[in-house]
């Protein structure tokens, strides 16, 4: 069953693809639980989408999402972080890895059929310049898939909401500012805002998928703090998960899977947006 309704003139899609039964585990055995939950929910949104080649993963990071979540191996992974690219190279998730700035993509015009940028654009202050470059390197009709936090992201944070209900709104605002700082987010645009940004560089916003319900967002939020031992493990061993075995992760998987399985397909309030755009045809 599927349906659509409009939000600021942009179609909101209320159907998601069937998840792979092992998708959560593929993330959980390699990355912290909060990241595994978020990325596995996002991965469901890519299932069944067309990926005209060549494919560029813009902001590929350590390559884990591209290796596990995307239905097709991207041709090129690009990121400015040298250490992240070394890790992506060990994963062998891409045919080619490049270290470059998204504001100056080292590719000719109309070089790609698809650009993927998962949870990247919100971290870039000069996002308009990056979108200009994406439009330039996409072929007419080429697809851009990207995910970003929604305008409600900060207001839905569970600790901030509790502080607000207790009448401690200044503390709630301070907590949201702190979480925004550790998240390094610069943009919380609405679908209409993203449509305007995209239209300015010759891209059409085709679809918007809200995801990450308040319950799931709370799990991700608290996971940042409970995931500190994973950070220590990463510093000491180079791995987020030292023992990626079912018996070792049994309790973690059980706690996280409930949010993964019961995540609403189109929550009335959502922490994030998955957007599909296309370069305008000539």
N, C-alpha and C positions, 0 to 999 in steps of 0.2 A: 504494500500500500504506500502510495506516495502522494505528495501534494506540494503546492507552492503558494506563497502569499508574498505580498510586496512590503518592503520596508524602505522608505525613502525612494521609492521608484525602482529599487533593485530587487530582482526575484530572490526569495529566500527558499532554499531547497530543504525539504523536510524528510528526505530519504537518504540513508547512507548505505554503503555496500556491506555485504555480509563479511564479518571478520574472519580472518584465518584463525583456526583454533589454537595455533601455537604462537600467534603474533606477540602476545604479551610476554610469554616466556623468552622469546628470542631477544627481547629488550632487557628483561629482568635479569638474565644471567650475565649481562655485560655492563649495565649502567645502574646508577642508584634508582631506588624504587619510584621516587617521584618523577624522575625523568622517564623511566620505563612506562609508567602509566600515561603520562602526557603524550609521549611519542607513539605508543601503540594505539591510542585513540586517534591521533592524527593519521597514522598509517592506514586506518580503515577508510579514510576519506579519499585516499589515492587509488584504492582498489577499483579496477575496471575503467579508469580514465584513459583516454587516448594519449599517447606520448610520441608525437611525431619526432623523428630523429633529424639531426643530432640533438642530444639532451644535455643541457648545462645545469649543474647544481650550484647555484650561486650562494656562497656562504656554507660550504659543505662541512666545515668544522672537522671533527675527527673521523668523519665518514661513516659513523655507525648508522645514522638514519638512512643514508643512501644505500648502504649495503643490505639493510634488513627490511626497510619499509617500502622502498619504491619497487614497483612491479617489474621495472626494467633497469638494467645497469646503466647509469648515466655515462655519457661519453666523456664529459669533463667535469671535474670537481674543482671549484675555485674558492680560495679563502685567503685573507691577509695574514693569518696566524701560522707561522712556520712550524711551531710545535704540533699544532692540530693537524697540519698536513703530513707531518712525519707519521703520526698515528694512522691517518687515513691511508697512507701508502702501505703500512703494514697490513691493513685490512684488504688491500687490493680490490677496493670497491669501485674504482673508476678506471677507465682506459687511459686517462691522462689527468694529472693533477697540476694545478698552476697556482702560484702565489701572486696575487694581484689585488688591487683595490677595485671595488664595485663601481666607483665613480669613473674609472678609466679601464673598461674591459678591453683586453688585448685581442680582439677578434674583429674581422671585417663585418661590414653591414650584412644583415640578413643571413647570418651564419647558422642559426639554430631554429629547429622546429618547436622546441619546448625549453622553457626555463623554469626550474623549481627553486623556490627560496623559502624554506620552512623555518619559521620563527627566527627570521634574520632582519627583515626590514625595520622592525620596531627599534632595533639597536643602532640604527644609522641616522645620525643627525641630518645629514644632507640626502635624505631619501629621494627627493625629487630628481637629483642628478643621477642616482642609481637607476631610477625608473626610466629616465631618458636613455641611458645606456642599454637597458633591457629592451626597450622598444627598438632601438637601433639594430641590435643583433638578432632580433626575432624576424622571421620571415612573415610576410603578410598572411594573416590567418593563424600564425603560430600561437601557442598557448603559454600563458604564465600562470603557474600554480603557486600560491603563497598563503601562509598563515601568520596571523598577528593577534595580539591581545585586543579585546573589544573595549569600547568606551566604559563598560561596566566593570572591567577587571579589578580596579583598585577598590571600588565600592563594595564588591562581593567578597573581599578577603575576610575570612572568618574572625580573625582576632580583632580587626578593625570594627567589624559589626558588633562584636561583644562589647567592646569599649564604648561604642556609640550608645548601645542599649543601657549601659550603666551610667549614662550621662557624662562620660569622659571623652567628649568629642575632640578636644585638642589632642589628647593622647592617641585617639583613633587616627586623626590626621597625621600625627607624627609617625605612627606605625606604618601607615600607607606610604609616606615619604621614604621611610627606611626600606620597605620592601621594594619600592620602585628603584631605589638606589642599588640594592643588591641584584635586582633583575636587569638593571641598565636599560630601561625602556625610555624611549624618547617620544613615541607616538602611540596614541590610543584613538585612532580615527574611527568614525562610524562608517558603515557601508557607503553612505552618500559622500563622506569625505574621501574615501579611497576612490570612488568613482570619479570625483573631480580631479584627484591627483593623476589617475590613469588617463583620463580623457585629455589632460593637458599635454601628454606625450604621445598621443595617438593610439592608446589602448582602450578597448571596450571592456567594462566589467560585465561578465555574463551571468555569474552565479555567486551566491553567498551561502555558506553552510555555517550556522552557529554551532559551537561545540564547547565542551567543558562546563557542565552544570555547576551550580554552587557547591554541591557535595563533592564533585570530583576536583574542583578548584581548591577546596579546603584540604583534600588529601594531598594535592601537589604542594600547597602552601606549607603544611606541617611537615611534609617530606623533606623540605629544605633543611629543617632543623634536625630531624631524626636521621638525616642522611650524612651528618658530619663524620661518623666513623668511616663512611665510604670515601670521603675526601682524604682522611688520614691514610687509608689503604692505598689510595691513588698516589699520594706523595711518597709513600714508603716502597710500594711494589710496582707502580706503574699501571695497576689495574684497579678499577672501581670495585669489582667483586672478586675477592681472593679465591673463594671456593664456589664456583658456579654449578652446584649440584642441587638436585631437587630436594634431597633430605635437608640440606643446609638452608635453603631458601623457602622451605615449606610454609612456615608461618607468614613470612613476608608476602609470598605469592597469594596465600589465602586472603590476607587483608587487602591487598591491592586489587585482586581480581574482582571483588565485589563491586568496586567502582568502575572497573573496565567493562564488566558485563552489563551493568545497569545504567550506564551513561545514556541519558536521553538523546534521541536522534536529533531533536531540535528543541533544546530547552528554552523555556520562556525567558529565562535570564541565562546568559552565557558569558564565560570569561574570555573566549577566543572566537575568532572568525577565520574560516578557510575560504579563500576567494579564488575564482577562476576568471581570468581575463584573456583577451586575444588581441593581437595587433590588427588594426583595421586593414581591410582589404583595399587595394588601390582602386 
